[in-house]
Amino acid sequence: MIKAYQIVHDDITREQRDPGFEPLENSNSTEPDWYEYWPIRNYLHTMPLDESTLYGFVSPRFKEKTGLSADKVRRFIQSSEDADVYIFSPFPLHGTSFLNVVEHMDFFFRGFMEHGGNFFRQFDQTLDVRNMVNNSSNTVFSNFFFAKPVFWREWLRICDQLFEETKDARHPLNSKCSYAKDNGDLKILPVKVFVVECVASYVLATSKRFSSISYPFQSMPSSDAHSSLAHENARLDDLKRQWEKTRQPQILRQYRLEQNRVIGLAWPGQEPPDFDLPQAL
C-alpha cells in the first residue's frame, strides 16, 4: 500500500495539487521556518503508521522538478522489487558532480561542510563526511522519497535532534543563507532546512539497514546546459561507485579531475570548490 501526500500551503498550491496525491495541510504552520519538515514531522508523530505501507510527502513543485505524476510514481513502485525506500530525486548533475550531498551543499553555501559535518558526526564519531559517498542509488534531493515506517523513524530521529539543537537561536545552523531560484529571484532560508534535505541521503550512505531503489536519474529533467553533459553525468556516477567499492586513491583522483571540469561547465563563474576542507570537529 502507498500513502502519497502533497504538501499544500495556500489556495494556489491546493489548486495545483496532483489529485493522485492526498493533501497535507501546512497553511497554519506554527514553525514556518521549518518549511516542509514541519507537516511531515507532525504527521509522523501523530498518525498511526502501518509497517508495510510506503509513505511519501512531496512539495508542490514535485512534478515541476521531476516530470512525474502521482500515477507514474505509483506505477514505478508497483513494478519494482520490494524495498524500504523508493527515491525520485531531481537534479541528476547536482548529485553526480559532488561526492556527497554535504559537499554539494558546501559548494553553494560555504561553511556547510563544517557545520553540517559537526551535526552528522554526533551520530557516528568515526564519520568524516568528506569521505561519505552518495551515488545515484542513494542521493535524495528535496525529500522526494517514499519509505516504510522503519526508515521514516530513523529519518525523524535525526531531524528531531536537529530541531532540539536549533532551539538555541545562537546555533550556527540557524544562520541564514540565500540561493537563486530558477527565475533568478533570491530566496533566504535558514541553513537547518538544507540539513534536513541531507538526512535521507546521509542515512542511506552510512547505514546498511535499509534497501532502496531509485527512479533512473537519466530520466529526470535537466536544463539544456546540464542535458549536454549526460555522458559526464554517467561517468561521474560510475567513478563514485568504483571508489566506494575499492577505495583506490587513483579512482578518487580521477573523479576529482573530472568533477572540476564538469563543475566549470555546469556552473560557469562559480568559484571552484576547495576539496582540502578541514575535518569537521
C-alpha positions in Angstrom: 0.0 0.0 0.0 1.2 3.5 -0.8 0.1 6.7 1.1 1.1 9.6 -1.1 0.7 13.2 0.1 1.4 16.6 -1.4 2.0 19.4 1.0 -0.2 22.5 0.4 0.4 26.0 1.7 -2.4 28.1 0.3 -5.2 28.3 -2.3 -2.7 28.3 -5.2 -0.9 25.1 -4.1 -4.3 23.5 -3.2 -5.5 24.2 -6.8 -2.3 22.9 -8.3 -2.2 19.7 -6.3 -1.9 16.5 -8.3 -5.2 14.7 -7.5 -3.3 11.5 -7.2 -1.7 12.8 -4.0 -3.7 13.4 -0.8 -3.3 17.0 0.5 -1.2 17.5 3.6 -2.1 20.9 5.0 0.7 23.4 6.0 -1.1 26.8 5.8 -1.2 27.3 9.6 2.3 26.1 10.5 3.4 27.2 13.9 7.0 26.8 12.7 7.1 28.3 9.2 10.9 28.5 9.1 11.0 24.7 9.0 9.1 24.6 5.7 8.0 21.0 4.6 9.7 19.3 7.6 7.1 20.6 9.9 3.9 19.0 8.4 5.9 15.8 7.8 7.1 15.8 11.4 3.6 16.4 12.7 2.2 13.5 10.6 4.8 11.0 11.7 4.4 11.9 15.4 0.6 11.8 15.4 -0.6 9.4 12.9 -0.6 5.6 13.2 1.7 4.0 10.7 1.4 0.6 9.1 4.7 -1.2 8.9 4.2 -2.5 5.4 2.9 0.8 3.9 5.0 3.3 2.0 4.6 6.9 3.0 5.7 9.9 0.9 5.3 13.6 1.3 6.2 15.8 -1.7 6.3 19.5 -2.1 4.0 21.5 -4.5 6.9 21.6 -7.1 7.2 17.8 -7.3 6.1 17.5 -10.9 7.9 20.6 -12.0 11.2 19.2 -10.6 10.8 15.5 -11.6 8.3 15.5 -14.5 6.4 12.8 -12.7 2.8 12.5 -11.7 1.4 10.6 -8.7 0.3 7.9 -11.1 3.8 7.4 -12.5 5.2 7.3 -9.0 2.8 4.5 -8.1 3.4 2.5 -11.3 7.2 2.7 -10.8 6.9 1.5 -7.2 4.5 -1.3 -8.0 6.7 -2.5 -10.9 9.8 -2.5 -8.8 11.2 -5.1 -6.3 10.4 -4.7 -2.6 12.5 -2.1 -0.8 12.4 0.1 2.3 12.9 3.3 0.3 12.0 4.5 -3.3 13.8 7.6 -4.4 12.6 10.2 -7.0 15.5 12.6 -6.8 15.6 15.5 -9.3 18.7 17.5 -10.5 20.9 14.5 -11.5 24.0 16.5 -12.3 23.8 18.1 -8.9 24.0 14.6 -7.4 26.9 13.2 -9.5 29.1 16.3 -9.6 29.8 16.1 -5.8 31.0 13.2 -3.7 28.0 13.5 -1.4 25.1 15.8 -0.5 27.1 17.7 2.2 29.8 18.5 -0.3 27.1 19.6 -2.7 25.6 22.0 -0.1 29.1 23.3 0.8 29.7 24.3 -2.9 26.6 26.6 -2.8 26.8 27.6 0.9 30.4 27.7 2.0 30.9 26.5 5.6 28.2 23.9 5.3 30.7 21.1 5.4 32.0 22.2 8.8 28.7 22.9 10.5 26.7 20.1 8.7 29.6 17.7 9.4 29.6 18.6 13.0 25.9 17.8 13.3 26.0 14.5 11.5 29.2 13.3 13.2 27.4 13.1 16.6 25.5 10.0 15.2 28.8 8.3 14.3 32.1 9.6 15.9 34.1 7.7 13.2 32.4 9.6 10.4 34.3 12.1 8.2 31.6 13.4 5.9 34.3 14.4 3.4 34.7 10.7 2.6 31.0 9.8 2.6 29.7 8.7 -0.9 26.3 9.3 -2.4 25.7 7.8 -5.8 22.6 7.8 -7.9 21.2 4.9 -5.8 21.1 6.8 -2.5 21.0 10.5 -3.4 17.8 12.2 -2.3 17.1 15.9 -3.1 14.0 17.8 -2.0 13.0 14.9 0.3 11.4 13.2 -2.7 11.2 9.7 -1.4 8.6 7.1 -0.3 9.5 4.8 2.5 8.3 2.3 5.1 8.0 3.4 8.7 11.3 1.7 9.7 13.1 4.3 7.5 10.9 7.2 8.5 11.6 6.6 12.2 15.4 6.9 11.6 14.9 10.0 9.5 12.7 11.5 12.1 15.1 10.7 14.9 17.9 12.7 13.3 15.6 15.6 12.2 14.2 15.8 15.7 17.7 16.1 17.1 18.3 19.0 14.8 15.0 20.6 15.9 16.0 20.3 19.5 19.5 21.7 19.0 18.4 24.6 16.9 16.0 25.9 19.6 19.1 27.8 20.7 19.0 30.9 18.4 22.8 31.1 18.5 23.2 27.7 16.9 25.2 28.1 13.6 22.6 26.1 11.7 20.1 28.9 12.4 22.1 31.3 10.3 20.5 32.4 7.0 21.7 31.7 3.5 20.4 32.8 0.1 20.1 30.9 -3.1 18.9 31.8 -6.6 15.6 30.3 -7.7 15.0 29.3 -11.3 13.5 32.6 -12.2 16.6 34.5 -10.8 15.0 35.6 -7.6 16.9 35.2 -4.3 15.3 33.2 -1.5 16.6 33.4 2.0 16.4 30.3 4.2 17.9 29.0 7.5 20.7 26.6 7.0 18.9 24.0 9.1 16.4 23.5 6.3 19.2 22.3 4.0 20.5 19.9 6.7 17.0 18.3 6.8 17.4 17.8 3.0 20.6 15.9 3.6 19.3 13.5 6.2 17.8 10.8 3.9 21.0 10.7 1.8 23.1 10.5 4.9 21.2 7.6 6.4 21.3 5.6 3.1 25.0 6.3 2.6 26.1 5.3 6.1 23.7 2.5 7.1 23.3 -1.0 5.6 20.0 -1.5 7.3 17.8 -0.1 4.5 17.3 -1.2 1.0 16.5 1.4 -1.7 15.5 1.7 -5.3 15.9 4.9 -7.3 14.0 6.1 -10.3 16.6 6.3 -13.2 18.4 9.5 -12.8 19.0 9.7 -16.6 15.2 10.1 -16.9 14.9 13.1 -14.7 14.6 16.5 -16.5 17.6 18.8 -16.7 18.3 22.2 -18.0 19.7 22.4 -21.6 23.2 23.1 -20.2 23.1 20.1 -17.9 21.5 17.8 -20.5 24.5 18.3 -22.8 26.6 16.7 -20.0 24.7 13.4 -19.9 27.9 11.4 -20.7 29.8 13.2 -18.0 26.9 12.7 -15.6 27.0 8.9 -16.0 30.9 8.8 -15.9 31.0 10.7 -12.6 28.4 8.4 -11.0 30.4 5.4 -12.1 33.6 6.7 -10.7 31.9 7.3 -7.3 30.6 3.8 -7.3 34.1 2.5 -8.1 35.8 4.5 -5.4 33.2 3.5 -2.8 33.8 -0.2 -3.7 37.6 -0.2 -3.9 38.8 3.0 -2.1 41.7 3.1 -4.6 43.2 6.6 -4.4 43.7 6.9 -8.2 39.9 6.5 -8.7 39.2 9.4 -6.4 41.9 11.5 -8.1 40.3 10.7 -11.4 36.9 11.7 -10.0 38.2 15.0 -8.7 39.8 15.8 -12.0 36.6 15.1 -14.0 34.5 16.7 -11.3 36.4 20.0 -11.6 36.0 20.1 -15.3 32.2 19.3 -15.2 31.6 21.9 -12.5 33.3 24.5 -14.6 31.0 23.7 -17.5 27.8 23.3 -15.4 28.2 26.3 -13.2 30.5 28.7 -15.0 31.7 31.7 -13.0 31.3 29.8 -9.7 34.4 29.7 -7.5 35.8 26.2 -7.7 35.4 24.1 -4.6 38.2 23.5 -2.1 38.3 19.8 -1.6 41.1 20.1 1.0 38.5 21.0 3.6 39.3 20.9 7.3 37.9 17.8 9.1 34.6 18.5 11.0 35.3 18.7 14.7 
